[in-house]
Amino acid sequence: MIVLRRLYTPLATRVPGSRTCSLHLLEFAGQWPSSEKRQFESNMRVIKNFVTAEEEQVLMREIEPNISRLPYESSHWDDAIHGYREMERRNWSPENQAVLNRVSRDAFGGRVMPFVHILDLAELGVIKPHVDSTRFCGHTIAGISLLSDCVMRLKRVTKDPDSASQSADVLLPRFSLYIMSALARYEFTHEILAREESWFKERLVERQRRVSVICRNEP
């Protein structure tokens, strides 16, 4: 039997739309009460086309010379990430600081940690299921997706059999900003699916190298 795979057309090739939260980028699985689904939707927001192609170029122009000096690591200290390199940066060019100021405004109401985390995930890299520690940052995390689309999967952490099946796949398009907080951040594991597992609504997302620019608030 021959199975034909439908490839998900990278959103970077499409005509940019408005910078609004897009619920069609969420796909739910399992038993979800309507009230919890609404809460999850408000806690796991995705803003398409948060940055333009030109802004991506300017961000990468500042990121690439520094991060390219680092080797890709095979595993993280807590075994959560494979095929990655990372760095933190505080000082940015005026153009890029203006983009980060938009993140601070839209995701944190202006209250954001000064250091920005840059995570470079190789084409064959993967982020395994994990829950972030509250020791390092507050209740909200926001990340700009550069260079590639990807699929983030969130699974409920619970011993309750009625909610144990709850999960959601989130399409994170290139140029988008995701804002994850509260319920989505601490009651679900989250992961970035491997290239060959990056299916969304029965379509395969062509995930390539992905750089995320991540901001957090204070613990």
Backbone as CSV, one residue per row, in Angstrom:
resi,resn,N_x,N_y,N_z,CA_x,CA_y,CA_z,C_x,C_y,C_z
1,MET,0.846,-1.196,0.000,0.000,0.000,0.000,0.884,1.250,0.000
2,ILE,0.643,2.169,-0.881,1.428,3.404,-0.967,0.668,4.516,-0.253
3,VAL,1.329,5.160,0.695,0.734,6.268,1.435,1.289,7.568,0.886
4,LEU,0.426,8.430,0.419,0.852,9.728,-0.100,0.794,10.751,0.999
5,ARG,1.894,11.417,1.284,1.943,12.440,2.319,1.661,13.801,1.708
6,ARG,0.824,14.555,2.383,0.583,15.934,1.970,1.497,16.841,2.771
7,LEU,2.287,17.621,2.082,3.222,18.502,2.761,2.528,19.803,3.100
8,TYR,2.796,20.295,4.322,2.237,21.582,4.740,3.047,22.686,4.087
9,THR,2.402,23.535,3.312,3.099,24.630,2.642,3.628,25.616,3.662
10,PRO,4.931,25.889,3.698,5.475,26.828,4.680,4.753,28.160,4.600
11,LEU,4.380,28.672,5.775,3.624,29.912,5.799,4.444,31.102,5.334
12,ALA,5.769,30.940,5.319,6.606,32.060,4.873,6.373,32.379,3.407
13,THR,5.795,31.420,2.645,5.587,31.658,1.233,4.223,32.264,0.959
14,ARG,3.415,32.431,1.983,2.071,32.932,1.777,2.016,34.447,1.925
15,VAL,0.936,35.006,1.455,0.742,36.442,1.609,0.496,36.747,3.073
16,PRO,1.265,37.630,3.694,1.090,37.920,5.120,-0.304,38.436,5.414
17,GLY,-0.819,38.003,6.564,-2.137,38.463,6.989,-1.993,39.430,8.144
18,SER,-3.050,39.605,8.878,-3.020,40.530,10.007,-2.327,39.895,11.198
19,ARG,-1.803,40.724,12.071,-1.131,40.242,13.272,-2.180,40.011,14.361
20,THR,-2.965,38.950,14.198,-3.994,38.633,15.171,-3.803,37.223,15.679
21,CYS,-4.395,36.928,16.842,-4.326,35.589,17.402,-5.168,34.659,16.543
22,SER,-4.631,33.476,16.209,-5.273,32.595,15.250,-5.608,31.260,15.895
23,LEU,-6.897,31.038,16.198,-7.304,29.807,16.849,-7.182,28.615,15.917
24,HIS,-7.162,28.841,14.588,-7.034,27.711,13.676,-5.636,27.103,13.717
25,LEU,-4.717,27.708,14.458,-3.380,27.145,14.638,-3.331,26.154,15.789
26,LEU,-4.475,25.860,16.415,-4.579,24.903,17.509,-5.356,23.675,17.054
27,GLU,-4.891,22.503,17.474,-5.615,21.258,17.199,-5.687,20.460,18.503
28,PHE,-6.897,20.264,19.017,-7.093,19.599,20.305,-7.296,18.098,20.121
29,ALA,-6.862,17.324,21.129,-7.096,15.880,21.166,-7.476,15.496,22.587
30,GLY,-8.305,14.468,22.734,-8.726,14.021,24.060,-9.997,14.705,24.518
31,GLN,-10.326,14.486,25.785,-11.558,15.016,26.361,-11.312,16.382,26.980
32,TRP,-11.876,17.408,26.386,-11.686,18.784,26.831,-13.032,19.404,27.182
33,PRO,-13.296,19.703,28.460,-14.478,20.526,28.771,-14.350,21.874,28.078
34,SER,-15.459,22.434,27.647,-15.415,23.678,26.877,-14.759,24.812,27.657
35,SER,-14.964,24.837,28.996,-14.370,25.902,29.802,-12.848,25.807,29.816
36,GLU,-12.305,24.582,29.905,-10.855,24.414,29.904,-10.272,24.698,28.523
37,LYS,-11.016,24.363,27.490,-10.536,24.661,26.148,-10.421,26.173,25.952
38,ARG,-11.413,26.913,26.433,-11.364,28.375,26.313,-10.198,28.946,27.108
39,GLN,-9.964,28.395,28.314,-8.841,28.880,29.123,-7.518,28.583,28.436
40,PHE,-7.389,27.389,27.862,-6.158,27.034,27.163,-5.927,27.970,25.980
41,GLU,-6.977,28.258,25.243,-6.849,29.150,24.086,-6.371,30.539,24.489
42,SER,-6.789,30.996,25.672,-6.344,32.313,26.128,-4.934,32.276,26.689
43,ASN,-4.473,31.098,27.137,-3.137,30.955,27.720,-2.087,30.493,26.719
44,MET,-2.510,30.054,25.522,-1.578,29.618,24.485,-1.925,30.368,23.211
45,ARG,-1.420,31.597,23.123,-1.753,32.475,22.014,-0.645,32.458,20.959
46,VAL,-1.051,32.567,19.708,-0.093,32.673,18.605,-0.494,33.870,17.756
47,ILE,0.439,34.777,17.551,0.204,35.956,16.719,0.992,35.777,15.422
48,LYS,0.272,35.572,14.339,0.928,35.379,13.046,1.570,36.678,12.564
49,ASN,2.660,36.523,11.812,3.329,37.670,11.182,3.648,38.778,12.184
50,PHE,4.129,38.357,13.348,4.514,39.342,14.363,5.713,40.148,13.889
51,VAL,6.613,39.486,13.170,7.729,40.197,12.543,7.627,40.025,11.028
52,THR,8.227,40.936,10.312,8.278,40.855,8.852,9.528,40.082,8.429
53,ALA,9.595,39.756,7.137,10.788,39.099,6.609,12.024,39.986,6.784
54,GLU,11.840,41.287,6.622,12.966,42.214,6.794,13.426,42.250,8.249
55,GLU,12.473,42.236,9.191,12.842,42.222,10.612,13.533,40.917,10.980
56,GLU,13.109,39.815,10.387,13.806,38.549,10.620,15.254,38.648,10.170
57,GLN,15.479,39.226,9.006,16.838,39.367,8.488,17.711,40.187,9.427
58,VAL,17.162,41.271,9.952,17.938,42.131,10.847,18.231,41.408,12.164
59,LEU,17.259,40.668,12.683,17.495,39.889,13.894,18.587,38.847,13.665
60,MET,18.498,38.103,12.563,19.480,37.060,12.286,20.858,37.657,11.996
61,ARG,20.895,38.849,11.437,22.174,39.502,11.170,22.917,39.769,12.481
62,GLU,22.176,40.000,13.549,22.810,40.249,14.841,23.064,38.950,15.610
63,ILE,22.204,37.959,15.405,22.334,36.692,16.123,23.405,35.792,15.522
64,GLU,23.413,35.671,14.198,24.226,34.662,13.510,25.721,34.743,13.804
65,PRO,26.361,35.913,13.768,27.812,35.941,13.999,28.218,35.386,15.362
66,ASN,27.361,35.524,16.347,27.694,35.047,17.692,27.341,33.576,17.879
67,ILE,26.151,33.189,17.448,25.736,31.811,17.717,26.428,30.822,16.790
68,SER,26.870,31.277,15.622,27.539,30.372,14.685,28.896,29.914,15.200
69,ARG,29.444,30.612,16.196,30.721,30.198,16.790,30.550,28.993,17.704
70,LEU,29.319,28.695,18.081,29.048,27.608,19.023,28.723,26.320,18.280
71,PRO,29.133,25.168,18.817,28.748,23.894,18.198,27.328,23.506,18.617
72,TYR,26.671,22.744,17.767,25.388,22.177,18.174,25.638,21.104,19.229
73,GLU,24.872,21.155,20.302,25.015,20.205,21.403,24.100,19.004,21.176
74,SER,24.566,17.834,21.613,23.777,16.616,21.415,22.725,16.422,22.498
75,SER,22.923,17.041,23.660,21.922,16.891,24.714,22.027,18.059,25.685
76,HIS,20.909,18.353,26.349,20.809,19.438,27.313,21.097,18.893,28.701
77,TRP,21.359,19.772,29.673,21.679,19.324,31.033,20.532,18.526,31.659
78,ASP,19.296,18.822,31.267,18.166,18.054,31.802,17.590,17.100,30.761
79,ASP,18.347,16.861,29.671,17.971,15.926,28.600,16.712,16.371,27.864
80,ALA,16.381,17.650,27.921,15.147,18.119,27.283,15.344,18.509,25.826
81,ILE,16.589,18.840,25.431,16.822,19.344,24.077,17.974,18.579,23.436
82,HIS,17.837,18.266,22.167,18.900,17.603,21.408,19.081,18.330,20.082
83,GLY,20.351,18.523,19.693,20.640,19.216,18.446,20.355,20.705,18.532
84,TYR,21.006,21.379,19.461,20.700,22.788,19.716,21.970,23.555,20.067
85,ARG,21.861,24.859,20.004,22.847,25.762,20.599,22.060,26.978,21.090
86,GLU,22.602,27.635,22.113,21.841,28.708,22.740,22.771,29.771,23.290
87,MET,22.211,30.932,23.488,22.940,32.027,24.113,21.930,33.018,24.663
88,GLU,22.425,33.922,25.493,21.598,35.004,26.009,22.208,36.331,25.578
89,ARG,21.338,37.300,25.374,21.805,38.603,24.910,20.978,39.693,25.580
90,ARG,21.664,40.727,26.017,20.983,41.840,26.683,20.949,43.094,25.807
91,ASN,22.025,43.349,25.116,22.134,44.584,24.336,21.894,44.306,22.860
92,TRP,21.007,45.100,22.245,20.607,44.898,20.870,20.713,46.211,20.094
93,SER,20.751,46.092,18.794,20.699,47.272,17.945,19.355,47.963,18.140
94,PRO,19.256,49.248,17.834,17.978,49.952,17.989,16.832,49.294,17.227
95,GLU,17.113,48.787,15.999,16.053,48.154,15.206,15.517,46.903,15.897
96,ASN,16.426,46.071,16.407,15.986,44.842,17.062,15.390,45.114,18.441
97,GLN,15.878,46.118,19.108,15.291,46.470,20.410,13.845,46.921,20.236
98,ALA,13.558,47.565,19.120,12.183,47.981,18.853,11.265,46.767,18.718
99,VAL,11.756,45.693,18.084,10.973,44.457,17.971,10.757,43.846,19.349
100,LEU,11.814,43.793,20.154,11.704,43.219,21.496,10.802,44.061,22.388
101,ASN,10.777,45.358,22.166,9.859,46.213,22.922,8.407,45.865,22.602
102,ARG,8.140,45.459,21.359,6.790,45.016,20.997,6.430,43.733,21.731
103,VAL,7.404,42.825,21.834,7.161,41.594,22.604,6.854,41.927,24.049
104,SER,7.660,42.805,24.625,7.457,43.203,26.020,6.075,43.800,26.224
105,ARG,5.651,44.625,25.294,4.344,45.276,25.403,3.204,44.278,25.234
106,ASP,3.270,43.454,24.183,2.144,42.583,23.845,2.028,41.377,24.766
107,ALA,3.158,40.883,25.292,3.131,39.654,26.090,3.246,39.890,27.591
108,PHE,3.876,40.993,27.975,4.198,41.171,29.394,3.734,42.504,29.968
109,GLY,3.067,43.298,29.195,2.656,44.607,29.679,3.823,45.491,30.044
110,GLY,4.975,45.257,29.379,6.158,46.083,29.612,7.089,45.577,30.693
111,ARG,6.715,44.505,31.389,7.550,43.986,32.487,8.198,42.683,32.038
112,VAL,9.450,42.772,31.602,10.133,41.617,31.032,11.555,41.558,31.563
113,MET,12.121,40.336,31.641,13.503,40.179,32.085,14.444,40.780,31.037
114,PRO,15.561,41.380,31.466,16.435,42.083,30.508,17.171,41.162,29.542
115,PHE,17.485,39.933,29.974,18.229,39.025,29.105,17.263,38.240,28.221
116,VAL,17.584,38.190,26.932,16.782,37.477,25.940,17.496,36.167,25.614
117,HIS,16.741,35.071,25.599,17.292,33.746,25.327,17.123,33.437,23.840
118,ILE,18.207,33.046,23.190,18.151,32.642,21.786,18.427,31.146,21.723
119,LEU,17.494,30.399,21.147,17.619,28.948,21.029,17.621,28.582,19.551
120,ASP,18.714,27.985,19.110,18.905,27.578,17.718,18.754,26.062,17.654
121,LEU,17.663,25.598,17.044,17.383,24.164,16.945,17.708,23.705,15.526
122,ALA,18.637,22.746,15.421,19.039,22.241,14.107,17.863,21.550,13.414
123,GLU,17.981,21.370,12.125,16.902,20.746,11.353,16.507,19.398,11.927
124,LEU,17.475,18.628,12.402,17.179,17.319,12.980,17.113,17.364,14.504
125,GLY,17.149,18.553,15.080,17.052,18.689,16.529,15.635,18.484,17.026
126,VAL,15.511,18.356,18.340,14.192,18.118,18.944,14.197,18.654,20.369
127,ILE,13.052,19.167,20.789,12.848,19.540,22.188,11.852,18.555,22.763
128,LYS,12.270,17.791,23.761,11.455,16.724,24.328,10.449,17.294,25.341
129,PRO,9.418,16.507,25.698,8.389,16.996,26.622,8.981,17.400,27.974
130,HIS,8.635,18.601,28.433,9.111,19.074,29.731,8.200,20.191,30.219
131,VAL,8.291,20.473,31.501,7.611,21.613,32.115,8.688,22.541,32.646
132,ASP,8.622,23.816,32.308,9.642,24.765,32.734,9.651,24.928,34.251
133,SER,10.837,25.181,34.789,10.979,25.396,36.222,10.620,26.829,36.586
134,THR,9.910,26.991,37.676,9.546,28.333,38.149,10.732,29.049,38.786
135,ARG,11.832,28.358,38.992,13.006,28.993,39.605,13.632,30.021,38.685
136,PHE,13.483,29.854,37.382,14.226,30.662,36.430,13.416,31.793,35.797
137,CYS,12.116,31.695,35.835,11.316,32.745,35.207,9.896,32.687,35.730
138,GLY,9.107,33.684,35.338,7.755,33.809,35.845,6.735,32.994,35.079
139,HIS,5.485,33.464,35.121,4.380,32.653,34.618,4.194,32.737,33.112
140,THR,4.940,33.605,32.425,4.730,33.795,30.988,6.043,33.678,30.232
141,ILE,5.975,33.075,29.056,7.111,33.004,28.142,6.599,33.366,26.762
142,ALA,7.407,34.087,25.997,7.003,34.506,24.657,8.176,34.310,23.716
143,GLY,7.915,33.710,22.558,8.998,33.420,21.626,8.660,33.767,20.191
144,ILE,9.601,34.422,19.507,9.473,34.706,18.078,10.076,33.528,17.316
145,SER,9.353,33.004,16.347,9.825,31.880,15.537,10.456,32.396,14.252
146,LEU,11.750,32.088,14.080,12.487,32.539,12.903,12.933,31.351,12.059
147,LEU,13.024,31.541,10.764,13.587,30.630,9.767,12.698,29.462,9.369
148,SER,11.806,29.002,10.253,11.023,27.817,9.906,9.739,27.731,10.711
149,ASP,8.716,27.112,10.113,7.536,26.695,10.865,7.907,25.495,11.726
150,CYS,7.124,25.228,12.763,7.289,24.009,13.555,5.978,23.702,14.259
151,VAL,5.918,22.531,14.898,4.742,22.125,15.656,5.134,21.921,17.115
152,MET,4.432,22.600,18.008,4.605,22.411,19.443,3.455,21.545,19.949
153,ARG,3.777,20.534,20.738,2.751,19.670,21.329,2.738,19.861,22.840
154,LEU,1.547,20.021,23.392,1.369,20.159,24.835,0.494,19.024,25.334
155,LYS,0.918,18.381,26.442,0.165,17.271,27.023,-0.079,17.539,28.500
156,ARG,-1.294,17.262,28.940,-1.688,17.510,30.333,-0.866,16.646,31.288
157,VAL,-0.386,17.269,32.364,0.308,16.552,33.436,-0.692,16.367,34.566
158,THR,-1.205,15.162,34.745,-2.228,14.918,35.757,-2.362,13.429,36.031
159,LYS,-2.873,13.096,37.203,-3.196,11.708,37.550,-4.684,11.426,37.365
160,ASP,-5.421,12.440,37.006,-6.860,12.296,36.782,-7.090,11.638,35.429
161,PRO,-7.653,10.432,35.391,-7.830,9.753,34.097,-8.750,10.498,33.146
162,ASP,-9.647,11.345,33.668,-10.565,12.076,32.801,-9.870,13.160,31.994
163,SER,-8.768,13.710,32.521,-8.064,14.777,31.810,-6.690,14.353,31.302
164,ALA,-6.285,13.101,31.605,-4.955,12.648,31.194,-4.799,12.597,29.680
165,SER,-5.909,12.474,28.972,-5.834,12.374,27.513,-5.754,13.734,26.826
166,GLN,-5.842,14.809,27.585,-5.866,16.137,26.987,-4.502,16.503,26.394
167,SER,-4.525,16.891,25.145,-3.315,17.383,24.503,-3.732,18.353,23.406
168,ALA,-2.757,19.122,22.952,-3.023,20.077,21.877,-1.756,20.255,21.059
169,ASP,-1.911,20.271,19.752,-0.818,20.612,18.855,-1.002,22.057,18.416
170,VAL,0.103,22.794,18.406,0.074,24.213,18.053,1.035,24.431,16.896
171,LEU,0.523,24.956,15.801,1.388,25.319,14.683,1.997,26.685,14.961
172,LEU,3.336,26.724,14.975,4.060,27.983,15.179,4.668,28.386,13.843
173,PRO,4.001,29.267,13.113,4.523,29.654,11.804,5.764,30.532,11.927
174,ARG,6.586,30.469,10.918,7.702,31.405,10.801,7.153,32.829,10.867
175,PHE,7.869,33.703,11.543,7.520,35.106,11.757,6.503,35.310,12.882
176,SER,6.010,34.243,13.504,4.958,34.393,14.518,5.558,34.601,15.909
177,LEU,4.693,35.017,16.830,5.026,35.109,18.252,4.052,34.230,19.009
178,TYR,4.578,33.311,19.834,3.699,32.569,20.731,3.833,33.140,22.133
179,ILE,2.725,33.151,22.861,2.699,33.626,24.245,2.053,32.525,25.082
180,MET,2.842,31.911,25.949,2.376,30.773,26.743,2.403,31.149,28.225
181,SER,1.290,30.949,28.911,1.195,31.359,30.308,0.273,30.428,31.086
182,ALA,0.313,30.564,32.412,-0.653,29.972,33.340,-0.911,28.492,33.045
183,LEU,-2.150,28.148,32.722,-2.544,26.750,32.506,-1.654,26.059,31.486
184,ALA,-1.455,26.669,30.340,-0.674,26.043,29.277,0.784,25.869,29.679
185,ARG,1.289,26.759,30.504,2.712,26.748,30.833,3.081,25.736,31.910
186,TYR,2.242,25.577,32.915,2.637,24.780,34.073,1.788,23.546,34.327
187,GLU,0.698,23.367,33.585,-0.100,22.157,33.749,-0.001,21.234,32.538
188,PHE,0.856,21.617,31.602,1.100,20.812,30.404,2.594,20.745,30.135
189,THR,3.062,19.581,29.687,4.405,19.546,29.108,4.328,20.197,27.727
190,HIS,5.481,20.684,27.256,5.522,21.170,25.885,6.783,20.662,25.207
191,GLU,6.697,20.473,23.909,7.807,19.933,23.127,7.724,20.471,21.704
192,ILE,8.862,20.488,21.016,8.895,20.788,19.587,9.130,19.468,18.874
193,LEU,8.184,19.083,18.027,8.232,17.774,17.394,9.395,17.669,16.418
194,ALA,9.935,16.445,16.326,10.994,16.165,15.365,10.478,16.368,13.945
195,ARG,11.390,16.586,13.041,11.028,16.895,11.649,10.058,15.873,11.075
196,GLU,10.355,14.577,11.259,9.520,13.545,10.654,8.190,13.342,11.383
197,GLU,8.048,13.937,12.574,6.809,13.812,13.344,5.966,15.088,13.300
198,SER,6.400,16.070,12.534,5.754,17.386,12.548,4.507,17.417,11.658
199,TRP,3.506,16.688,12.094,2.223,16.683,11.400,1.265,17.645,12.086
200,PHE,0.510,18.363,11.292,-0.513,19.252,11.831,-1.744,19.170,10.948
201,LYS,-2.849,18.722,11.541,-4.108,18.546,10.800,-3.874,17.738,9.528
202,GLU,-3.204,16.593,9.713,-2.975,15.607,8.650,-2.043,16.102,7.550
203,ARG,-1.280,17.149,7.837,-0.302,17.626,6.874,1.071,17.671,7.525
204,LEU,2.079,17.338,6.747,3.448,17.341,7.259,4.050,18.730,7.106
205,VAL,4.494,19.301,8.221,5.132,20.610,8.222,6.612,20.426,7.895
206,GLU,7.095,21.137,6.913,8.498,21.009,6.509,9.391,21.811,7.449
207,ARG,9.660,21.229,8.602,10.469,21.927,9.593,11.938,21.881,9.226
208,GLN,12.580,23.039,9.281,14.006,23.147,9.005,14.694,23.707,10.254
209,ARG,15.894,24.257,10.076,16.534,24.919,11.204,15.617,26.019,11.728
210,ARG,15.479,26.099,13.048,14.588,27.090,13.651,15.328,27.844,14.750
211,VAL,15.233,29.148,14.705,15.788,29.995,15.762,14.625,30.670,16.471
212,SER,14.591,30.550,17.787,13.548,31.231,18.559,14.193,32.261,19.467
213,VAL,13.568,33.419,19.501,14.012,34.533,20.344,13.009,34.623,21.481
214,ILE,13.432,34.294,22.701,12.521,34.013,23.809,12.684,35.050,24.918
215,CYS,11.571,35.605,25.331,11.541,36.545,26.452,10.719,35.956,27.595
216,ARG,11.083,36.343,28.831,10.382,35.841,30.009,10.165,36.990,30.979
217,ASN,9.262,36.790,31.935,9.126,37.776,33.001,9.761,37.270,34.286
218,GLU,9.843,38.123,35.281,10.521,37.779,36.524,9.743,36.709,37.292
219,PRO,10.441,35.829,38.053,9.753,34.826,38.874,8.876,35.489,39.913
